[in-house]
């Protein structure tokens, strides 16, 4: 599933409704590279335009899926740790550089990265499992995770719903062209964040190397 696979996302939302939102968001939050946010927004737009789904339930299942999935990722990272991720992390696109990025971010920002990572495409997939790997305290994780999941689902859910409602009222049949453009626009936004991932990785490696060098000098 990709961000450009609009037909498949539309089919999932139309056929499975709330279950599609819950499952895809949960799996993305667990560490699988799936377009959870795109499915949430598409379902919300669909609810606004077609009124076949209740936006309140969409927001609720998205928040529950995000929180539950993040907990799976967190406890997997905490239980199996760095060694397993170094060995098998490539299966979910986490390698040594992503682990270095996690150490850098959690050392610099602490648990706040769990909250704000929910709103950044390439961190949304990795934040929870890296929080567990970096031994973030469970209570801190639970607070930041719940707050991020609820606020994220509410903002993107209501935003998509308002877009769908206004598209149907103001644009009529042209609204579905706008909907497709909205989905493609989401892909380009994801690409923008992805292009900055390399800079974050480079900064993380540089900072960790400097820290290790300083530690050796102190010894």
Steps between C-alpha positions, in 0.01 A plus 500: 500500500640839405392859539415513131281189510185708535268234354605240758464742790157607375396136470619419853311792650183434299497125572629481858442849640609538862682165502726611215592820684569315825709220352712709262571768762581235760740313270674822395542601864639156579788562260373390157541757220130540414311824419293522818461876485387485137232242587382713793473814286332314213241348737435843652458660157269213403291559815469870419411446136283187515382491862539122499732506800486685833799734542488453877551126463772552239694721741443255786617189313799686352607619846454149647693342212783753537529454877475120487743468210752727669479285813580189293800678350617639834492170687656314208787749501531483877483120512724407209718808493772624275666169414188352340432819306855503369453142384145508364403868493544517122171310472321811627754743352690568823876471472799625695449855373136511615609368841764773517231753412283364782780533755571853383136613511422347838820635652417847371121519534401218735145370497371801307619330183225238553237774493639707213614194307133416448475802267814427293471233231832319536500522882144377542605148401817489711441714809335240723738213433799733538354632826496145632849425374631816667334401830260792531306465826166322438295765682656781298442304182136433590429871561669629186361217290137546609514878458662473156260233377184686605610843377637361171179307426285802587694752290530286188154348541321833533717655229412226252134511599475874438674461165256228395196692616599820322611319184158337467307821565710742297650301217256220428640236260832684478545419869627151427776646283593719795495192724747320274716813495484510880629141520781567253585817694537283810755292313709806412483619861629157606776528240602838642541353847677197356753722323592653837548161663853479358594828664365379835694175465821684417455738794433207732811311392713814534364575849547143624854488360583826678355367825700178478816696421441723802447198724828344384686824570352519850619145569 
